[in-house]
């Protein structure tokens, strides 16, 4: 039986009337995305339709999921909110703090030894506040959510950008910062700008070496890393119905890499099969009673151009396997074009590692198809030329895959089975020799491949492909290997070809697990004590941020002008820094150390205007803070793309940065800045970015009149005495301006609870 079945039944009981009302008010047929959004409004007082990409709307999500790295800060904030229990079903999943090194059992024990303080904290807070807790080793958050919590037509938020994986089961599932999650945990509405809608029509059917992963690799090439910003991507068509539920999840998951708010599919038979296979027949039965409300109205899919802001069409029967990268997930290359492209760009052709897993490609189906390639290699006398690693998605998947012989097949091919955790995907990979910073290539089925992401080596060229293609390339050891056409030489000197992969959508003998790793919270947590040592290096009780003094910001100094791509990984790196996610001051020592200084093209090397010396970014900012000097960060396009990492907003805030000015923001990061009481604005004229000089002072001359829709004026004062006046835009509404005034959204929640 499903978790929280009563809540799911209530959603379905109300969905008909809410959707019918919205359809009447809007006066048009509704997309699936609109049905879910309108049926999850905080208020029932709907009288006019919302404007896409313009109106801020309050929603009431059904549930929340937090991974262990982000949960620390989210729960530290929730502890300050004055509540004794979470208002909606919430779970915490321990998957990020487990380093991949030598193999599952030893790596898991090492994580338990090294992060026991954090795991104990998360478990005790979960127990106290009514939060479900998934132990280390239980699995990767998004796979666990898909197996246990996701349901068609629901809305959830999660403190990880790949929360969108649940779209594979027909949800609107959105990655948010911890402060957003705290709002909902505390029983407050969750605010989101009403998304635009991108429709992707899928025709044909995947076959041969082509897989659902190739769909999103193709879409990423079309939309780029920012093309989905502020939009929900809704997939439909006969090609969509031909896919498995976990295949749909794969596509939705990597939608985070195009900046999409979320991605989703309409309810169909594949979802029903998956629900029943994962012991949720009760959810399937309930969904079947309202299934016409769990997909778009027929008119929408018949004439998608009338109802979506943008439509993309992909014929799956013609789609080729893709390999995306390096250094950006949108650099899309069909496998048959890789040889020429790699040579032209001087990408290393020798592949040193092939990695399968992560939250997007670690399902039973993924492992079965990759195992079919591995078994072929064994049968045909081949060995892997690259090292090979496997991260199962959950303990249930791992146990079932082991029972059915897949893991032994991988091991017979000398693969390393890592823990059911994120590991290499998020920089938790103790890769031997990475410190030498050698130029090399790896191929994986993960989502992100930004520089330094996997192993900390800026010269690791990481490429993204399906599990099947990763397996084939690991066997060949070459980036330019095309399994459709190319042969390999076996131990006997014979030329052999790999056959097309095969596998099972769901385990023929059903899923099985001995201990899934779940701990239910106490029914009454009032007597549970949560303690944090004052001397802890990993955890720190939060102090409220200072409210705005109501005055204009004058003579603020420039901390850094970031050049080009500046993701949340650049602003707050993962890897070894994950250990400090619960200690704001300690983790702030990584603040913007990966950002490239536009004035010298170096990282973590900026001018300290107090002594004219060049130092690390956190060091310079701490000097400014000590001297009560306000500072500004300047950035380029899509600033803050990538993960939901709220530390990327909290760290500059903690260190005393007052304003972030950029050409454009990634959605989650902009919201995170607002939540933490930061001023995040965009250049009215992008070219004004070029006016900013290293020694500039910034006067925000009309901040005292800060109001919705009103531009702000900045006077740039240069070292030579000259000045420029520029305009900047913002998207703050009245509620968000109140966050700014109070110093953070959390400060406002506390104030409201006290009053």
N, C-alpha and C positions, 0 to 999 in steps of 0.2 A: 504493500500500500504506500501511496505517496506521502511525503511530508506535507503538513499544512493543507490537507485535502479540504478542510472546512473553508479555508480562505479561498481556495480555487473554485469551489462550488459557488461561493458568494459572488465571485467575479462573473461567473457564467450566468448566474441568476439575474444580474443587473445589466449584462452587456446588451441584450436585445433593446431594452427601452432607451438606453443611453445612445446606442448607435442609430436607432430609428429617429431619435430626436435630432441628433447631429446631422443626419442625412436631410431631414426636413428643413432645418435652419440653413444648411449650406446650399440646398437646392440642387445638388448634383449627386451622382453615385460616388461612393467613397472607396479609396484605396484601403488596403489592409492597415497600413501605417496610420491613416487617419482614424480608422475604427478603434485601434488600440489607444491612440492619443486621446480622442474625444471620450472614450469610455473610462479614462483614468484622470479626468479633470478633478481638481481639488474641490471645486464648487459645482453644484448642479445648476447654477443660474446662467446657463448658456443662452444668449439671445442673438448673437451675431457670430459668424464664422471667424476664426483667427486668420491673420495674414501670415503666410509662410515667410520665414526669414525676417520678420519685422516684430511681431507681437511676442512679448514675454508672457509665458503662461505658467500657472501653478498646477502641478500634477501630484497625484497620490500613488506612488509606486507600490507594488504588492510585496516586494522583498528586497533585501540587500545582501550582497556577498562581499567579503573583504579578504584579500590575501595577506599573509603574515607581515610582509614588509610595510604595506600601507596601513594595515589594521592597527599597528602600534600607535601611530599618530592619530588615526581616526578615533580609537578608543580613549586615548589620552585626552582628546578634545571632548568626547562624550562624557567622560567622568566629570568634566567641569560644567555640564549642562543642567545639573540639578534634577536629573531623572533617576528613578530606581529600576526601570526596565525599558528595553527597547519597545517602540510603539508598533513596529512591523517585524515579521520574521527576518532574522539576520543570522548569517553564518560567518565564521572565520576559518580560513584554510591555510595550513602551514605547508607551503610549497616553495617559497622563494629563498629561504635561508638554508638550503641544503646544497652544498657544493658538490659538483660532479668531479670526481678525481679518479679513484681506482675501481669503483663498482658499488652496487646498491647497498649491500649490508654494511660495509666499512664506512661508506660516505654518510649513510644515515646515522650511524653511531657517532661519527665525528660531529655531525650537525647537532645531535642531542647533547654532546659534551660541550660544544662551543656556544650554543645558543639556548641552553637550558633555561637561563634567566628570562629570556624573551618568551619562549614557549610557555613557561609557567605563568608569566604575567598574562599572556593572551588567554590561557585556559582559565585562570582565576577570574579575570574580567568577564569572560564569556559566561562562566558559571554564575557570576553575581547578577548580571544584567539580562539573563534569559536568551543568550546567544548560543546557537549550535556550534560545536567546535570539532574540526577535522584535524586529527593529529598529524605530525610529520610522518610522511610516507603514505598517507591516505590517498594522495593524488594531487594533480594540478587543478586549481580552483575551477577553471572553466569546464573541464571534462567532468568533474564531480557535480557541478551545477547542472550540466546537460543530463547526466545520469539520474539525478535525484530531485532537482527543484524546478527546472525550466518547464513551462507549460504554454500551449498555444494561446495567443491572445492576451498574455500577461505583460506586465511592465515591471522591470527590475532595474536597479542601479547597482554598480559595483565599483570598488576602489581600485580598478585596474582597467586599462583601456580595452582589453580583450574580453571584457564582460559581454561584448557583442556576440560572442560564440553562441549564446542562448537563442539568437535569432534563427539558428538551425532548427529549433523547435517552435518557431512561429511567435517568439516574443519580440517586444521592443525592449532591448537590454542595452543599457547605456553606461559607459565608463565615466566616472566622476572622481573628483577629489574627495578626500576624507571629510572636509567640511560640509560638502553636499550630503554625504551619507549621514553625518551627525544630525543635520536638519531633520531628515526623515526618521532616523532612530528616535529623535526627540519628539516626534509627532507633529512636525511642521511640514508645510507643503514644500515640494521641490520645484524649483524654478528652471525653466528651459525656454530659450527662444524657439518658437514654433518652427520646426524644421522644414526646409524645402524637401522635395521628393525627386529622387532619381529612379527611374524604372529600368530594369535590365531584363529584356526579353530573351529567354533561352529557348532555342529550337534544337531539334536533333537530339542526339544522345552520345554521351561519352563512350568511347570504346578504345580497345588497344592500350596504348601507353598514356592516353589522355585521361585525366582525372579531374575531380572537382577543384583541386588546388590550381589547376591550370586556368580555370575560369577567373579566379580572383587575380592571378598573376597577369592575365590578359587585361582585366579591368583596371588594375593598377597602372599598366602601361598606357591606358587610354586616359584615365582621370588624373594621373600623377598623385604625388603625396598630399596635395592640397585640394584636389578636384572634388572631393566629397564633403568638404568642410561645410558644416551647417545643414547637412542633408541626410535624410534616411534613404538608403538604397533598398529598393524592394524588387526581389527577383520573382519572375513568373514565367509562364509558358510551359509547353510540353517538356522541354529540357529540364526545367526545374522539378517537375513531377517525376521524372525518370531517375532522379538522384536519391541516394540514401539520406537519412536524417543527419548522420554524422558528416556526410559530404557537404550538406547544406551548412552545417556548423563550421566546417573548414572555410567556406567562402565568406560567411559572416564574420568570422574571427579576424581574418586578415583585412577586412574592410576598415579596420582601425588604421591601416597603413595608407589609406587614401583620405584620411581625415574625417570619414563619415561619422555622423552622430551614432548611427547603428545601421545594421542591415537585417533584413528579415525575409522569410518565405511564408506563403500561405499554407494553412494546415492541409495535409494530404495523407495518403495511405502510408507513406514512408514514416511519417511522424507517428501515426497510430501504431505501426509495427514496432517502432523503437520504444514507445511508451509501454507497450505490453511486454516487450522483451526485458525492460528494466523494472518490472514489477509495479507498473503504474496503470494497470487496466482500468482502475477507477477514474483516473484522469482522462484516459482515452474515451471511456464511456460518456463522461460528462462533456467532453469536447464534441463528440459526435452529435450530441443533442443541440448544439448551437453552431455547427460547423460552417454554415453559410455566413456567420458573423466572424469567422476566423480566417477569412480570406477576403480579397477585394470583391466588390460587386462585379458581376460579369462584364458590364459595359466598360469598366476601367481597362481590363485586359484586352478587350476587343478593339479599343481605340486609345491606347496608352498615351499618345501624344496630347490628347485633350486633358489628361488628368495628372501627368507628371511634368515637372519643370524641365526634365531632360530624359531622353530615352536612348538606351544603348541596346543593340541587338547582337547576339553572338550565336552562331550555329555550332553547337557542340560536335556535330558530325564532321565539321571541317577544322575544329580547333586543334592545334598542335601542342604537344608538351612544351612548356616554357621553363626557362631558367632566368631568374631576375637578379640583377646586381651587377657589380659590387657596390657597396657603400650607400645604396638607396634601394628600397624595395620596389620602386616603380621603373627601374631600368629593365624593361622586358625584352627578352630575346627568345624566339622559337628555337628549340633544341637544334634544328638543322642549320641555323644561322650562327651558332655559337663559335664554330671553328674560325670563321672569317673575322667575326667581331672581336673575339678574344685576341687573335694575333694582331689585329689593327690597333687595339688598345693596350697591347703588351700585358695582358692579364696572365698570371702564371697558369700554364696549362696543366701542370702536375697538381693533382688534388691530394691533399694530405689527410683530410678527414671527411667522412660522410656521417651526418648526424640525423637521426629520425626521432620524431617525438614533438614535444612542446604541447601547448594547449590546443593547437590547431590540427595536428596530425599525429595523434597518439591513441586513436580509437582502435577497437578490435578490427574493424575493417581495414584501417591503414596498416596495422601490423600484419594482418593476414596477407595483404597484397605484396607488401615488402618481403615477407617471409617466402612467398612463392618465387620471387626473384632470387633470394638467397639459396633456396633449395635447388633451383636450376643450376646455380653456380657450382654447388657441391656435386650435383649429378654429372655436370659436364667437365669436371676436373679443373675448375677455376678457383682462384683464391683472391681475396681482396688486395688490391694494390694500395688502397688508402686505409687508414684506421677507420673503425666503424663503431658507432655508438647508438644506443637505443634508450629513449626515455618513455616508458609506458605512461599513459594518461592518468590512470587511477589504479588502486589496488584491485578493484574489481576487474578491470581490463587486464592487468598484469597476471592475476591469479588464473583467469580464464585462458589467456594466451599461453601461459605455462602449461596448464592442463592439456591444451590442444596441440602442444609441441612446437609452437612458434619460437619461443625463447631459446629452446635447445637448438633449433635450426640456426638462429643468429649466432649462438655461441659456437656452433660447429664451424662457422665461417669466421671465427675469431673476433666476434663483436663483443663490445663491452656493454653490459646491461646496467644502466644507471638507475638511480632511485626514481620512484614515481614523483617527479618534481621538475622544476623549471631548468635548473642547472645551466648548461651552456647558453641557453636562449637568452638569459638575462645577465650574463657576465659572471655567473657562479660556476666557473669552469677552471679548475686548476690544470690548465694545459701545459704540459712539459715543454719548455723552450720558448714559451710566448714572450718571456722577458727579453729575448734576444732581438725581438722586433724584426724578424726576417720576413721578407715579402713572400707571401704564400697564398694559396687558394684553399677554401673549404666549401663544401656544399651541404646545405641542411634544409629540413622541411619546416623551419621556424618561419617567423614573419619579418622580424626586424634584422637588418644587416648593416646598420650604421657602423662607421669606423670605431674600433675598440670594443664594440658591443659584446662579442662572444668571449674573447680571451684577453682583452686589454691591449692587444697588439694593433697599432694603427695601420700596419701593413698587411693585416690579414684581409684578403679579398673574400668576403662571404657572399655566397650565391644561394638563392632560395629556389627550391624545386619541390615537386611532389615526393612522397616517400619512395615510390617506385623508381623515379628517376634518380633520387639520391642513392638508392641501393645499387642501381646499375652503374652509376659513376664511381661509387666507392669500389666496386669490383674492378672496373677498368682503370681507375686511378687518373683519369683524364677528364678535364673540363669540357673538351670538345668531342667527347664520346656521344654518339647518337645511337641508342639501342635499337632504333627502328631499322637502321641500315647497316650499322658497323658490326664487324666480327671481332672476336677476341681469340687469343692463342692460349690454349690450356697447357697443363703440365706435360702432356704428351706431344706438344708441338702442333696440335690440331687446331684448325680454325673452327670456332663455334659461334653461334649467335644465341642471344637470349630471346626466349619466347615472350609473348605478351604476358603481363601479370594477370593473376587471377586471385580471387579471394571471396570472402563471405561478408555480406552486409551486416549480418548478425551471427553470433555463434550458433551453429546447428544444434548443439547440446545445451543451449541457454547459457546465460551468465552465471558465474559461481564465485563466491568469495567466503573466506573464513572470518576475517575481521576487516571490515571496510574502513575502520579508523575513526568512527564517529562517536563523540561524547555529547549526550544531551545535557542541557543546563539544569541546575536545581530549580525546583518549582518555587522556592523562596530563597532568594539570594541575599536577603537583608543582613544575615549574620556572617557572610563571607567577607573577609578582609583582603583588600588589594594593597600590597605594600611595594614601594619603590625605594630602594636604597639611595640616600643622598650622594653616595660615593660611586654609584653605578656609572659605568662608561657607556652602557647600552640604552638605558632608560632615564628619562628626566620628566618630572611633573611640569606641566606647562604653566608659564606665567602669562596673563592676558597682555595682548599688545596695547600700546598707548592709543587712546582716541585722538582724532584730529583736533588740533588746537583752534580750528576755525579761521586760521590766517593763511594768506598767500605764502607759497614756498618761494623763498628768495635766496639767491647766491648758492644754489645747489651745485655741487661739483659732479663732473662726469666720472663714474667708476670705470665703465668699459663701453666702448662702441663695438658691438659684436659684428663680425663680418660673415655674411653668408649663413649657411645652415646652423641653427642654434636650437637643438632639440632639448627635451627635458634631460636627456643623457648628458648633454653638454653643460646644462645648468646645474644638475645634481646627478653625478655619475652613480651607476649601480656598482656591480662587482663587489670589491672589498668594502665599499661604503654602505652596503646593505646592513651591516652589523650595527650601524648607528641610526637606523631609521626611527628609533624611539627616543633619541637624544638629540634635540634640536640644535643645541650649541655645538656638540661634537661633529654632527654631520654638516654643519654650516662651514666647516673647513674644506668642503669640496665645492663651495658656491662658485659657479661660473668658471671653474678651472679648465673646463674643456672648450670654452668659447674662444674664438680666434679674435684677437685684438686687431681692429681694422687699421691701426696706425703702425703696426710692426709685423703683422701676420704671425704672431706668436700666441701660444696659449698660456694662461696663468702668468702673464707678464704685462702689468699695466703700470702707468705712471702714478706715483703718489704725489699729489700736488702740494703736500705739506713739506716734503723734503726733496722733491724733484728726482727721487730715485725710482727705479722699476722693481716691483715686488709682485708676489702672488696676489691674486684678486681678493681672497678672504683677508689677507694680512692688511692690504690697503684699506679695505672697507672697515675692518675693526679699528684702524687708526682714525678714520673719519668719524666713526661712531663714538669713540673715546673723546673726541673733540667736539661732539654735538654738531657735526656738519652733515647736512642733508645731501643725498646723492641721487644720481639718475643713471639708469642703464638704458642704452640705446641698442636696438636690434633691427634685423632685416625682415624678410618675408617669412610668414608661417612660424613665427617665433614661438617656441614651446611645443612643437609638434612631437608626437611620440606618445609616451605613456601618460597615465593620469597623475603622475608623481607630484603630489602637492608640496613636497619639499622644495621643488623648484620655485614655488611661490613663497613658502614659509622662510626659507633660508635668507634671501635678500631682505625680507621684511624683518626678520630677527636681527640681522646685522645692521639695519638702519637705512636701507635703500627706500626712498619714498616714491619714486616714479619709474615706470618702464615705458619707453617710447619706441614704437616699432613701425615697420611698414604694414605688417598684418600679424594677427595672432592665430595660433591654433585654438580651437574652441575650448577644450578643457582647461588649458593653461590660463586663458583670459578669465574664465570663471574662477579658477583657483586664486588668481591675484585679487579679484574683487572680494572673495570670501575672506581673505586675510587682511583686508583693509588697505590694500595697495592701490595706487592710481595707475591703471594701465590704459594707455592712449595710443592712437595711430596717427601718423603724419597725414595731414590733409593733402599735401603735395609730397609724394614719395621722394622727390629729388631733394627735399630739405634734409634728408639723411646725410647728403654730401656736405651740407653746410657745417655740420658739427665737428668741432676741432678738439684736440686732445685736452687743452687747458680751459675749455669753456666753463662758464657759469650760467645757470639757468634760472630765470625769474618767471614763475607762474603768476602772472600779474592779475588774473581775474578768477583765481580758484575760489575766492570767497563767494562768487556767484555760481558755483558748480550746480548744474541742473540738467535734467534730461534733454537730450537733443541740442544742447548749446555747446558750440565749440569753445575750446580753451586756447588762450593766447600765451605763447612763450617768447620771452625775450632772451636771445642767445647773446651773451657778452663774451667776446673773444679777447685773447691775451693782448692783442695789439690795440685794443681800445675800440675797435669797430663792433657793430651790433647787427643782428638780424632779428626780425620778428616773424615768427611762424605760427601757423594754426594747427591744432591737433584735434582729432575727433575721439569720441568715446561712445560706449553703448550702455552706460549706466542708467538704470531706471530709478524711480524714487526709492524703492526698497533697497537697491544696491548702494545708493548714495547714503542711506542710513547706515549700512554696514561700514562704509568709509568713515562716516562721522564718528561712529562708536569705536572704531579701531579694528573691527572684524565682525563677521556674521555671528560668531560664537558669543562675542561680547553682547550683541543685541539679544540673542536667545537667553542668555543668563539674566539680563536686565528684565526681559519680559517674564521670565519664570519667577523672579524675585517679586516683581510687581503683581 
